Amino acid sequence: MTAQASLTRRELLLGSALGGGPSAAGGFEHRGYLGWITDLATEPDTNAAWPSMRLDERLLEDYRHTFALMKRLGFKEAVIWGFYVSRAWPVDISSAVGKERGAMVEKLIGLAHAQGLRVYTGLGVYSWGFEQIIRAHPELSRTNPRAMCASRPEAWEWMRRVIDFVFTRFPVDGASLQSADQGRCECAECRRYGDTEYHVRLDVRVSEYVRSRWRDRTLAVSGWGMRFDNPGDLPHLVELSKHIDYLIDVPDSAARRDPAWRRTLIGALDCRFGTIGGPQVEPPQHWQRDRWFLPTPKHQGEHLASLYADGGRACEFFFHILANPGDEVSFWVAGKALSDPTAGWQHHLESTLDELYRTRKAATADLMNLFVRAEDAYLSLVPAIRSATISLEPLIGDRPGPPVYLAQRLGPEQRRTYRREVETLSAEFRKLGRDVPEKGRMRKILRCLDNVRADLDSLPR
Ligand SMILES: [Zn+2]
């Protein structure tokens, strides 16, 4: 709490010294920050089933702080899942949000609007949220118990009821649509359409309806489970792009196929295009916040600069936990890189550390070096991560899970390498600590590194 209060004072000082925030010219048009409602919480939800739907005063305080920082760093939009339901809409839909929760969600949205940020709700399209409705009306689903059949006219009636509720219950500025994360219907009728065409048809149906009733809302398609690497799908994607504001290729599948193809695709689309912004540490819902130290400013900065150079202008950067010193720096650098992607991540990392750690020039360079080494110590062992979330613990569960980012992503030899580097980094952070005025954050980094070592030591060597 004290760290937050003093940070706010420094924010004000720095803001006025620079004449206020990052430059408004250029940069990404859609600078989103996306997550489930508790994904940025200072306090873990140690024993809640994922995704936790907790919404209380402590969480609102986290949002107040985050929204103020978002504005300062240059983020423009918050995409939030879990205002209404976690996995299942009730059959009557409106009982999803009680009076008390409704008031809290209204407060949360008000906090964002007070900072000039737009708020989009995550919206499952034919899936993500329809399990209970499908159980009550089994005819809605033909092959996939988690997804309604796109060819059933009654399924559209249910989807429409959900949209009506979503756009009238809270003053949201838009929606980020997801139809593919839970798979699709594979019945004989639906199988006429390839995967991309199938999801595009659903997203267009929803977008046309929303636009016919709420013209000024922003619409995005967040392509979890979708791929954009097949040139044969281009006509479908172009059709989709006429109906939405931006499209998110979550794993950067277009550039993975071929960087030239990503440029071609971006040039052909009528909407903005982007990714989730490089490798993302997925917020571990059940873990104490000092259990990992995995800053990612270099990889995300390089990723965003290259996306921008190809014409990408949208990003839904994943929520990070500001109470963790590595995540905090990743979030700061992301906001700055989205505002000014051509300045170079080094510049953004330097100004971030200068401000958060109140270092003077020499110590800043040393601290930068240590942050980048901490990033490379892990990411150089898993080079396949291009644009994806890194699960620290298993995502789904109702208690703190094992460190799968160490146990499964790394083999024994890599764990030994990582452990040696973590040990060296500990010693160097400790040594540098004498020259860094921000003692609290430096202590926290050391605690994080100790806990990483403890996790490594708990695994087979
Ligand atoms: Zn079907």
Residues whose N, C-alpha, C, O or C-beta is under 5 A from the ligand:
A	BS01	ZN	R142 C149 A150 S151 C185 E186 C187 C190
